[in-house]
Amino acid sequence: MHDEFERLYEQYHHSLFQYLFYMVRDRETAEELVQEVYIKVLHSFDTFEGKSSEKTWLYSIARHVGIDWIRKQNRKKRKWLGVLGPLSKEEMRDPAPLPDEILTAKDDVREIYECMKACSADQRQVLMLRYVESLSIKEAAEVLGWSESKVKTTQHRAVKKIQDLMENRENLEERRAGD
């Protein structure tokens, strides 16, 4: 079991870190959550039945760990907001680095990631699993606990939204250049 666990760690550690980093937008937190994922893997390794691939199993665990962390943070924020009273938009802005800052410096990719902010959380997760982590429709569905058709529909809507946003940005830049 030790060798198998070590292989899983070596093979998926970086990808799981990127996936969790995108969810939580903080390097240290993502590193802690990856460790939590592997602790859960260690505890449940004997119960893994192989009904899904090990990759989808790991991403499913990572997804649940990330969602649990986000829920805890939201509870903490609600508690503090009640104590502190209403905050301005500037005070609530998250200073954490964005995924595009660590993934690539290319303008096109940066723009896509910027446009992804306008997508719903479900759409962003599907895009990350499909295009960044290269999971198949079936694997993404297993990780998310959805039907394949829901993954396809969510992906289609997300891609369409990003295309529309990028086209609108291009049109705006062309108009500015013409002025």
ZAMARGU-4260 file (C-alpha; in steps of 0.2 Angstrom, whole numbers, plus 5000, padded with zeros to 4 digits):
<rodrens>
0) 5000/5000/5000 | 5014/5012/5004 | 5021/5011/4986 | 5004/5013/4979 | 5000/5028/4990
5) 5017/5036/4985 | 5014/5033/4967 | 4997/5042/4968 | 5005/5056/4977 | 5019/5059/4965
10) 5007/5057/4950 | 4993/5068/4955 | 5000/5080/4969 | 5003/5095/4957 | 4987/5093/4947
15) 4977/5092/4963 | 4986/5107/4970 | 4981/5117/4954 | 4963/5112/4955 | 4962/5116/4974
20) 4971/5133/4971 | 4958/5138/4958 | 4944/5134/4970 | 4952/5143/4985 | 4963/5156/4977
25) 4977/5154/4990 | 4993/5145/4989 | 4995/5140/5007 | 4977/5135/5009 | 4978/5124/4993
30) 4994/5116/5000 | 4985/5112/5016 | 4970/5105/5007 | 4980/5094/4996 | 4988/5086/5012
35) 4970/5084/5019 | 4965/5075/5002 | 4979/5063/5004 | 4975/5060/5023 | 4957/5055/5017
40) 4965/5044/5003 | 4976/5036/5016 | 4960/5032/5027 | 4949/5026/5013 | 4962/5018/5002
45) 4956/5000/5007 | 4938/5005/5003 | 4942/5011/4985 | 4933/4998/4974 | 4939/5004/4957
50) 4922/5008/4950 | 4929/5024/4944 | 4947/5028/4939 | 4959/5033/4953 | 4960/5050/4945
55) 4942/5054/4946 | 4942/5046/4964 | 4955/5058/4969 | 4947/5073/4961 | 4931/5069/4969
60) 4939/5069/4986 | 4948/5085/4982 | 4932/5093/4977 | 4923/5088/4993 | 4938/5095/5003
65) 4938/5111/4994 | 4919/5113/4996 | 4920/5110/5014 | 4934/5123/5016 | 4923/5136/5007
70) 4908/5132/5017 | 4918/5134/5033 | 4925/5151/5027 | 4908/5157/5022 | 4902/5153/5040
75) 4917/5162/5047 | 4913/5177/5036 | 4895/5178/5040 | 4900/5177/5059 | 4912/5191/5057
80) 4901/5202/5046 | 4888/5201/5059 | 4900/5207/5072 | 4908/5220/5061 | 4893/5227/5052
85) 4892/5230/5034 | 4908/5232/5024 | 4911/5242/5008 | 4915/5233/4992 | 4933/5238/4993
90) 4935/5230/5010 | 4927/5214/5004 | 4939/5212/4989 | 4950/5196/4990 | 4968/5201/4988
95) 4973/5183/4984 | 4982/5180/4967 | 4972/5173/4953 | 4975/5157/4944 | 4981/5165/4928
100) 4995/5173/4938 | 5003/5156/4941 | 4997/5146/4926 | 5003/5157/4911 | 5008/5174/4906
105) 5000/5173/4889 | 4988/5186/4886 | 4975/5175/4877 | 4975/5163/4891 | 4975/5177/4904
110) 4959/5184/4895 | 4950/5167/4896 | 4953/5166/4914 | 4948/5183/4917 | 4932/5179/4907
115) 4929/5164/4918 | 4926/5175/4933 | 4909/5179/4925 | 4905/5160/4924 | 4895/5152/4938
120) 4905/5141/4950 | 4898/5125/4942 | 4904/5132/4925 | 4921/5136/4931 | 4923/5119/4939
125) 4918/5110/4923 | 4930/5121/4913 | 4944/5117/4925 | 4941/5099/4925 | 4939/5097/4906
130) 4952/5109/4899 | 4965/5112/4913 | 4965/5094/4920 | 4960/5086/4904 | 4947/5075/4911
135) 4934/5067/4899 | 4916/5071/4900 | 4913/5054/4909 | 4927/5058/4922 | 4921/5075/4925
140) 4903/5069/4928 | 4910/5056/4941 | 4920/5069/4950 | 4905/5081/4951 | 4892/5068/4954
145) 4882/5074/4939 | 4876/5066/4923 | 4886/5067/4908 | 4873/5077/4899 | 4873/5090/4913
150) 4892/5091/4911 | 4890/5094/4892 | 4877/5107/4895 | 4887/5116/4908 | 4902/5116/4897
155) 4893/5122/4882 | 4885/5137/4892 | 4902/5141/4899 | 4911/5141/4883 | 4898/5151/4875
160) 4898/5164/4889 | 4917/5166/4887 | 4916/5167/4868 | 4903/5181/4870 | 4913/5190/4883
165) 4929/5189/4873 | 4920/5195/4857 | 4913/5210/4867 | 4931/5214/4873 | 4937/5214/4855
170) 4924/5225/4849 | 4927/5237/4863 | 4946/5237/4860 | 4942/5240/4841 | 4931/5255/4845
175) 4944/5262/4857 | 4957/5260/4843 | 4946/5269/4831 | 4943/5284/4842
</rodrens>
